[in-house]
Amino acid sequence: MTHFPLSSAQRAVRALHDADPTRRRQSTRRIFEVRGPLDVEALGRAAEALVLRHEPLRTVYPSEDRQVIRSEAHQVLHVVLERQPWVTFDLAHGPLLSISVQPLGPDHHEISFCVHLLAADGWSMQVLFDDLSALYRAEVLGGAAALPELAIQYVDWAAWHAGRVTPERRAEVRRWWRGALADYPRPWGSGSTPAPGSGRRRAVNLAPGVVSAIRALANSSGHTAFTLLAAACAVALTCRNRQDRLLLGLAVANRDHVAVERLLGFFVTMSVLPVDLSGDPRFSELMRRVAEATAAVYAHRELSFPDIASDWDAPAGAEVGPVMPVIFAHHPPSTVGTLALDSCEITELPVFDTAKFGLTVRAQDAADGACDVWAEYDTSLHNDREIDTLLECYETVLVVACEDPPISALRSRAESEDAGARTGAAMN
């Protein structure tokens, strides 16, 4: 066994795990229906080879500042008779990956994956499924898996990253964040504790015409789809309260180097994106502001949200520290990951029963060109109607944004559309 300190990214997610009474919010669950001649024993051997290939899958965390890499592979695949509940992870003993296979009938199975963020962040899921698919194919057909050797492992990246963040650089970045957030409201908690395990997802499927218009506007403006979608999200979130400035939670991938693209681990820095809507700018100007703010955040991404928030003074009567603001994410299809097993037809099933944060708004691109907007939310903090209204408002903002109106007109249009929808629902 080999001991290493935690990276700054790991310390942040470890703190969130320790504060979570459910011990499951900092994990990912994916469920797949599999039809075809699944070789469960071969899948088990492939899972064992996967754990041996990636050190984070055989790493445990006996203390808040230490991780231990074990040389042997845990048994992570189990055959079960019914769908298992969400796994509660024991960081000190592991394993941090659980795969359950439930037989449903002849050539019919359900496979559930549950993995802690310390072992695999969102980007890692594509790597995990790709590698498992290649290892399974090798087990079924014989021969070696078509996988390149890993030049480095997660702890190598963590050591390199820690060496870059000198005390001088940390102080410089902290000064920048103090100035950048000076005029922004702080997302302080109310003192309430979320109900254990509460969580839900709702989604809106954007019409093909809306998706085409969004992509055309992004291309013609010279901005990325992320910039456009984040700007629209900021407008939708401020339709009711007319805030001029807000913070969006932002997950910075930190996958800039080719050497880490095929690694499992938690590379993410949870940061915040300041969005300035003051002065009633047109949507094109708001996109420019969001693009500039995003570039500045990426240039100062060494500090995570807890580090940034440590400089904020608590308001009078505050019972808890700052809470993560609404998270915004845009996921192209290549960063989501899907399971493929030789000679099997696989369909992913929805998972609705968790929320990592109070509210996450995610635009999800599909391989066929479609786009869905998801809201994942803590049901002790938000209700279904509130989230439906937000998603409806967001869709309207995306439609009208193509006309490049001022933000005030965009908000009014979104509100009037929502009011019309509510009236129609009440009359039916």
C-alpha positions as CSV (number, residue, x, y, z in Angstrom):
1,M,0.0,0.0,0.0
2,T,1.2,3.5,-0.9
3,H,0.2,6.7,0.9
4,F,-0.3,10.1,-0.6
5,P,-1.8,13.5,0.5
6,L,-5.1,14.5,-1.0
7,S,-5.3,17.0,-3.9
8,S,-7.1,20.3,-3.3
9,A,-9.9,19.0,-5.5
10,Q,-10.2,15.8,-3.4
11,R,-10.2,17.8,-0.1
12,A,-13.1,19.8,-1.3
13,V,-15.2,16.7,-2.3
14,R,-14.1,14.9,0.9
15,A,-15.4,17.8,3.0
16,L,-18.8,17.7,1.1
17,H,-18.9,13.9,1.7
18,D,-18.3,14.3,5.4
19,A,-21.0,16.9,5.7
20,D,-23.6,14.7,3.9
21,P,-25.6,12.6,6.3
22,T,-26.7,10.3,3.4
23,R,-23.1,9.6,2.4
24,R,-24.3,9.3,-1.2
25,R,-24.6,12.8,-2.7
26,Q,-21.0,12.9,-3.8
27,S,-21.4,9.9,-6.1
28,T,-22.8,9.0,-9.5
29,R,-25.3,6.3,-10.3
30,R,-26.0,5.0,-13.8
31,I,-28.4,2.2,-14.7
32,F,-28.5,0.2,-18.0
33,E,-30.9,-2.3,-19.4
34,V,-29.0,-5.0,-21.3
35,R,-30.5,-7.4,-23.8
36,G,-28.4,-10.0,-25.4
37,P,-25.9,-12.8,-24.5
38,L,-24.2,-11.0,-21.5
39,D,-21.4,-13.1,-20.1
40,V,-21.5,-12.1,-16.4
41,E,-18.4,-13.9,-15.4
42,A,-16.4,-12.2,-18.2
43,L,-17.8,-8.9,-17.1
44,G,-16.6,-9.6,-13.5
45,R,-13.1,-10.3,-14.8
46,A,-13.2,-7.1,-16.9
47,A,-14.3,-5.1,-13.8
48,E,-11.4,-6.5,-11.9
49,A,-9.0,-5.6,-14.7
50,L,-10.5,-2.1,-14.7
51,V,-9.8,-1.7,-11.0
52,L,-6.2,-2.8,-11.5
53,R,-5.7,-0.4,-14.4
54,H,-6.9,2.7,-12.5
55,E,-5.5,3.5,-9.1
56,P,-8.4,5.7,-7.9
57,L,-10.7,2.6,-8.0
58,R,-8.5,0.9,-5.4
59,T,-7.8,3.9,-3.3
60,V,-9.2,4.4,0.2
61,Y,-9.2,7.5,2.5
62,P,-8.5,6.6,6.1
63,S,-8.3,10.3,7.1
64,E,-9.3,13.7,5.7
65,D,-5.7,14.4,4.5
66,R,-4.5,11.0,3.4
67,Q,-5.2,8.5,0.7
68,V,-3.9,4.9,0.4
69,I,-3.5,3.1,-2.9
70,R,-4.0,-0.6,-2.5
71,S,-2.1,-3.1,-4.7
72,E,-4.9,-5.6,-5.0
73,A,-8.3,-5.1,-6.7
74,H,-11.5,-5.1,-4.7
75,Q,-14.4,-7.2,-5.8
76,V,-16.7,-4.6,-7.2
77,L,-19.2,-6.7,-9.3
78,H,-22.1,-8.6,-7.6
79,V,-25.0,-10.5,-9.0
80,V,-28.2,-9.4,-7.2
81,L,-31.9,-10.5,-7.3
82,E,-33.4,-7.0,-7.2
83,R,-32.3,-3.5,-7.9
84,Q,-30.0,-2.3,-5.1
85,P,-30.5,0.9,-3.3
86,W,-28.1,3.7,-3.7
87,V,-24.7,2.7,-2.3
88,T,-23.5,4.3,0.9
89,F,-19.7,4.6,0.5
90,D,-17.2,4.0,3.3
91,L,-14.2,6.1,2.3
92,A,-11.9,4.5,4.8
93,H,-12.3,0.9,3.6
94,G,-13.7,1.1,0.1
95,P,-14.4,0.1,-2.6
96,L,-15.6,3.3,-4.2
97,L,-17.1,1.5,-7.2
98,S,-20.0,-0.9,-7.1
99,I,-21.4,-2.8,-10.1
100,S,-24.6,-4.9,-9.6
101,V,-26.0,-7.2,-12.2
102,Q,-29.6,-8.2,-11.9
103,P,-30.9,-11.0,-14.1
104,L,-34.4,-10.2,-15.5
105,G,-34.9,-13.1,-17.8
106,P,-33.2,-15.0,-20.7
107,D,-30.6,-12.6,-22.2
108,H,-32.1,-9.8,-20.2
109,H,-30.2,-8.0,-17.4
110,E,-30.0,-4.7,-15.6
111,I,-26.6,-3.3,-14.7
112,S,-26.2,-0.6,-12.1
113,F,-23.0,1.4,-11.6
114,C,-22.4,3.5,-8.5
115,V,-19.1,5.3,-8.1
116,H,-17.9,7.9,-5.7
117,L,-16.6,11.2,-7.1
118,L,-13.3,10.7,-5.5
119,A,-12.8,7.8,-7.8
120,A,-14.4,9.2,-11.0
121,D,-15.7,12.7,-11.8
122,G,-18.1,13.3,-14.6
123,W,-15.5,13.2,-17.4
124,S,-14.2,10.0,-15.9
125,M,-17.4,8.1,-16.7
126,Q,-16.7,8.1,-20.4
127,V,-13.2,6.6,-19.6
128,L,-14.7,4.1,-17.3
129,F,-17.3,2.8,-19.7
130,D,-14.8,2.8,-22.7
131,D,-12.2,0.9,-20.8
132,L,-14.7,-1.6,-19.3
133,S,-16.1,-2.2,-22.8
134,A,-12.7,-2.9,-24.2
135,L,-11.7,-5.2,-21.3
136,Y,-15.0,-7.1,-21.6
137,R,-14.6,-7.6,-25.3
138,A,-11.1,-9.0,-24.7
139,E,-12.5,-11.4,-22.1
140,V,-15.2,-12.6,-24.4
141,L,-13.2,-12.9,-27.6
142,G,-9.8,-13.7,-26.1
143,G,-6.5,-11.7,-26.5
144,A,-5.5,-8.4,-25.0
145,A,-7.7,-5.4,-24.6
146,A,-7.0,-2.6,-27.2
147,L,-6.1,-0.1,-24.5
148,P,-2.9,2.1,-24.4
149,E,-0.7,2.0,-21.3
150,L,-1.3,4.8,-18.9
151,A,1.8,7.0,-18.7
152,I,0.7,8.5,-15.4
153,Q,-1.9,8.0,-12.6
154,Y,-4.0,10.5,-10.7
155,V,-1.6,11.0,-7.9
156,D,1.1,12.1,-10.5
157,W,-1.2,14.8,-11.7
158,A,-2.1,15.8,-8.2
159,A,1.6,16.2,-7.3
160,W,2.2,18.3,-10.4
161,H,-0.8,20.4,-9.8
162,A,0.1,21.1,-6.2
163,G,3.6,22.1,-7.3
164,R,2.1,24.8,-9.5
165,V,0.1,26.5,-6.8
166,T,2.9,28.2,-4.8
167,P,2.0,30.4,-1.8
168,E,2.7,33.4,-3.9
169,R,0.3,32.2,-6.7
170,R,-2.3,31.4,-4.1
171,A,-2.2,34.9,-2.6
172,E,-2.3,36.4,-6.1
173,V,-5.4,34.4,-7.0
174,R,-7.1,35.1,-3.7
175,R,-6.6,38.9,-4.3
176,W,-8.1,38.6,-7.8
177,W,-11.2,36.7,-6.5
178,R,-11.8,39.3,-3.7
179,G,-11.9,42.0,-6.4
180,A,-13.9,40.1,-8.9
181,L,-16.7,39.3,-6.4
182,A,-16.7,42.5,-4.5
183,D,-20.1,43.6,-5.9
184,Y,-21.8,40.2,-6.0
185,P,-24.2,38.8,-3.4
186,R,-22.9,36.0,-1.3
187,P,-24.9,32.7,-1.4
188,W,-25.2,32.2,2.3
189,G,-27.3,29.3,3.7
190,S,-30.4,29.7,5.8
191,G,-29.4,27.3,8.5
192,S,-31.8,24.6,7.4
193,T,-30.5,21.1,6.8
194,P,-31.6,19.4,3.5
195,A,-33.6,16.2,4.0
196,P,-31.4,13.1,3.7
197,G,-31.6,11.6,0.2
198,S,-34.0,14.1,-1.2
199,G,-33.6,14.8,-4.9
200,R,-35.4,14.9,-8.2
201,R,-34.8,15.7,-11.9
202,R,-37.1,17.3,-14.4
203,A,-36.3,18.1,-18.0
204,V,-37.4,19.9,-21.1
205,N,-36.6,18.6,-24.6
206,L,-35.7,21.6,-26.7
207,A,-37.5,21.6,-30.1
208,P,-35.2,20.9,-33.1
209,G,-35.8,24.5,-34.4
210,V,-34.7,26.0,-31.1
211,V,-31.5,23.8,-31.0
212,S,-30.7,24.9,-34.6
213,A,-31.2,28.5,-33.7
214,I,-29.0,28.3,-30.6
215,R,-26.1,26.8,-32.6
216,A,-26.5,29.3,-35.4
217,L,-26.4,32.2,-32.9
218,A,-23.4,30.8,-31.2
219,N,-21.6,30.3,-34.5
220,S,-22.5,33.8,-35.9
221,S,-21.5,35.5,-32.6
222,G,-18.2,33.8,-32.3
223,H,-19.1,32.4,-28.9
224,T,-19.3,28.8,-27.6
225,A,-22.5,27.1,-26.9
226,F,-21.6,27.1,-23.2
227,T,-21.4,30.9,-23.3
228,L,-24.8,31.2,-24.9
229,L,-26.5,28.6,-22.6
230,A,-24.9,30.0,-19.5
231,A,-26.0,33.6,-20.3
232,A,-29.6,32.3,-21.0
233,C,-29.5,30.4,-17.7
234,A,-28.6,33.6,-15.8
235,V,-31.5,35.5,-17.4
236,A,-33.9,32.7,-16.6
237,L,-32.8,32.6,-12.9
238,T,-33.3,36.4,-12.6
239,C,-36.6,36.7,-14.4
240,R,-38.5,37.1,-11.1
241,N,-36.1,39.0,-8.8
242,R,-34.4,41.1,-11.6
243,Q,-31.0,40.7,-10.0
244,D,-28.3,42.6,-11.8
245,R,-25.5,40.3,-10.7
246,L,-25.5,36.7,-9.7
247,L,-23.1,33.8,-9.3
248,L,-23.4,30.5,-11.1
249,G,-21.6,27.5,-9.8
250,L,-19.2,26.1,-12.3
251,A,-17.3,22.8,-12.5
252,V,-13.8,23.4,-14.0
253,A,-12.7,20.1,-15.6
254,N,-8.9,20.6,-15.3
255,R,-8.3,18.2,-18.2
256,D,-6.0,20.5,-20.2
257,H,-3.2,18.0,-20.8
258,V,-3.5,15.0,-23.1
259,A,-1.8,12.8,-20.4
260,V,-4.9,13.0,-18.1
261,E,-7.6,12.7,-20.7
262,R,-7.9,8.9,-20.2
263,L,-7.4,8.9,-16.4
264,L,-10.0,8.2,-13.7
265,G,-10.1,10.5,-10.7
266,F,-11.5,13.7,-9.4
267,F,-9.9,16.6,-11.3
268,V,-12.7,19.1,-10.9
269,T,-12.4,22.5,-9.2
270,M,-15.8,23.7,-8.1
271,S,-15.7,27.4,-8.8
272,V,-18.2,30.3,-9.4
273,L,-18.9,32.3,-12.5
274,P,-19.8,36.0,-11.9
275,V,-22.5,37.1,-14.4
276,D,-23.1,40.9,-14.8
277,L,-26.5,41.8,-16.1
278,S,-26.4,45.4,-15.0
279,G,-27.3,48.2,-17.4
280,D,-29.9,46.2,-19.4
281,P,-27.5,45.0,-22.0
282,R,-28.6,43.2,-25.2
283,F,-28.2,39.5,-25.2
284,S,-25.2,39.7,-27.5
285,E,-23.5,42.0,-24.9
286,L,-24.3,39.6,-22.1
287,M,-22.7,36.8,-24.0
288,R,-19.6,38.9,-24.4
289,R,-19.5,39.5,-20.6
290,V,-20.1,35.8,-19.8
291,A,-17.3,34.8,-22.2
292,E,-14.8,37.3,-20.6
293,A,-15.8,36.2,-17.1
294,T,-15.4,32.5,-18.0
295,A,-11.9,33.1,-19.4
296,A,-11.0,35.0,-16.2
297,V,-12.3,32.3,-13.9
298,Y,-10.3,29.6,-15.8
299,A,-7.2,31.8,-15.5
300,H,-7.7,31.9,-11.7
301,R,-9.1,28.3,-11.1
302,E,-6.5,27.3,-8.6
303,L,-8.9,28.1,-5.7
304,S,-12.1,26.1,-5.2
305,F,-15.3,27.5,-3.9
306,P,-14.6,26.7,-0.2
307,D,-11.3,28.6,-0.5
308,I,-13.0,31.5,-2.3
309,A,-15.8,31.6,0.3
310,S,-13.4,31.6,3.2
311,D,-12.8,35.3,2.6
312,W,-16.5,36.2,3.0
313,D,-17.8,37.7,6.2
314,A,-20.9,36.0,7.6
315,P,-24.1,38.1,7.6
316,A,-25.7,38.8,10.9
317,G,-27.6,35.8,12.2
318,A,-26.1,33.4,9.7
319,E,-26.2,29.8,11.1
320,V,-24.2,28.1,8.3
321,G,-21.5,29.0,5.9
322,P,-21.8,29.8,2.2
323,V,-23.7,27.3,0.1
324,M,-22.9,26.5,-3.5
325,P,-24.9,28.7,-5.8
326,V,-27.0,27.3,-8.6
327,I,-24.7,25.1,-10.7
328,F,-24.7,25.4,-14.5
329,A,-23.2,22.8,-16.8
330,H,-23.2,22.1,-20.5
331,H,-22.3,18.5,-21.5
332,P,-21.5,17.6,-25.1
333,P,-22.2,13.9,-25.8
334,S,-18.5,12.9,-25.6
335,T,-18.2,13.8,-21.9
336,V,-21.2,11.9,-20.6
337,G,-20.2,8.3,-21.4
338,T,-22.3,5.3,-22.3
339,L,-21.9,1.6,-21.8
340,A,-21.3,-0.7,-24.8
341,L,-20.9,-4.5,-24.4
342,D,-20.1,-6.9,-27.2
343,S,-23.2,-8.4,-28.9
344,C,-25.6,-6.6,-26.5
345,E,-28.2,-4.0,-27.0
346,I,-28.1,-1.4,-24.1
347,T,-30.5,1.3,-23.1
348,E,-29.7,3.7,-20.2
349,L,-32.5,4.1,-17.7
350,P,-33.3,7.3,-15.9
351,V,-32.1,7.9,-12.3
352,F,-34.1,10.6,-10.5
353,D,-33.6,10.2,-6.7
354,T,-30.6,12.3,-5.8
355,A,-29.2,15.8,-6.0
356,K,-25.6,16.7,-5.3
357,F,-26.4,20.4,-4.8
358,G,-29.5,22.5,-4.1
359,L,-30.1,23.1,-7.8
360,T,-28.1,22.1,-10.9
361,V,-29.2,23.3,-14.4
362,R,-27.6,21.2,-17.2
363,A,-27.9,21.4,-20.9
364,Q,-27.2,18.0,-22.3
365,D,-26.4,17.5,-26.0
366,A,-27.1,14.1,-27.6
367,A,-25.2,12.4,-30.3
368,D,-28.1,12.8,-32.7
369,G,-28.0,16.6,-32.4
370,A,-30.9,17.0,-29.9
371,C,-30.5,18.9,-26.6
372,D,-32.3,18.5,-23.3
373,V,-32.2,20.9,-20.4
374,W,-32.2,19.2,-17.0
375,A,-32.9,20.6,-13.5
376,E,-31.6,18.4,-10.7
377,Y,-32.8,19.7,-7.4
378,D,-33.1,19.1,-3.7
379,T,-36.8,18.6,-2.9
380,S,-36.4,20.1,0.5
381,L,-35.4,23.4,-1.0
382,H,-37.4,23.5,-4.3
383,N,-40.8,22.3,-5.4
384,D,-41.8,20.8,-8.8
385,R,-43.8,23.8,-9.9
386,E,-40.9,26.2,-9.2
387,I,-38.6,24.0,-11.3
388,D,-41.1,23.6,-14.1
389,T,-41.5,27.4,-14.2
390,L,-37.7,27.8,-14.4
391,L,-37.4,25.3,-17.2
392,E,-40.2,26.9,-19.2
393,C,-38.6,30.3,-18.7
394,Y,-35.2,29.0,-19.8
395,E,-36.7,27.6,-23.0
396,T,-38.4,30.9,-23.8
397,V,-35.2,32.8,-23.1
398,L,-33.4,30.6,-25.6
399,V,-36.0,31.1,-28.3
400,V,-36.2,34.9,-27.9
401,A,-32.5,35.4,-27.4
402,C,-31.9,34.8,-31.1
403,E,-33.6,38.2,-31.7
404,D,-30.9,39.9,-29.5
405,P,-33.3,41.9,-27.3
406,P,-32.3,43.9,-24.2
407,I,-32.4,41.8,-21.1
408,S,-35.4,43.6,-19.7
409,A,-37.5,42.7,-22.8
410,L,-36.2,39.1,-22.6
411,R,-37.3,38.8,-19.0
412,S,-40.7,40.3,-19.7
413,R,-41.3,38.0,-22.7
414,A,-40.3,35.0,-20.6
415,E,-42.6,36.1,-17.8
416,S,-45.6,36.7,-20.1
417,E,-45.1,33.3,-21.7
418,D,-45.1,31.7,-18.2
419,A,-48.2,33.6,-17.1
420,G,-50.0,32.5,-20.3
421,A,-49.0,28.9,-19.6
422,R,-50.3,29.1,-16.0
423,T,-53.6,30.6,-17.2
424,G,-54.1,27.9,-19.8
425,A,-53.4,25.2,-17.2
426,A,-55.9,26.7,-14.8
427,M,-58.6,26.8,-17.5
428,N,-58.1,23.1,-18.5
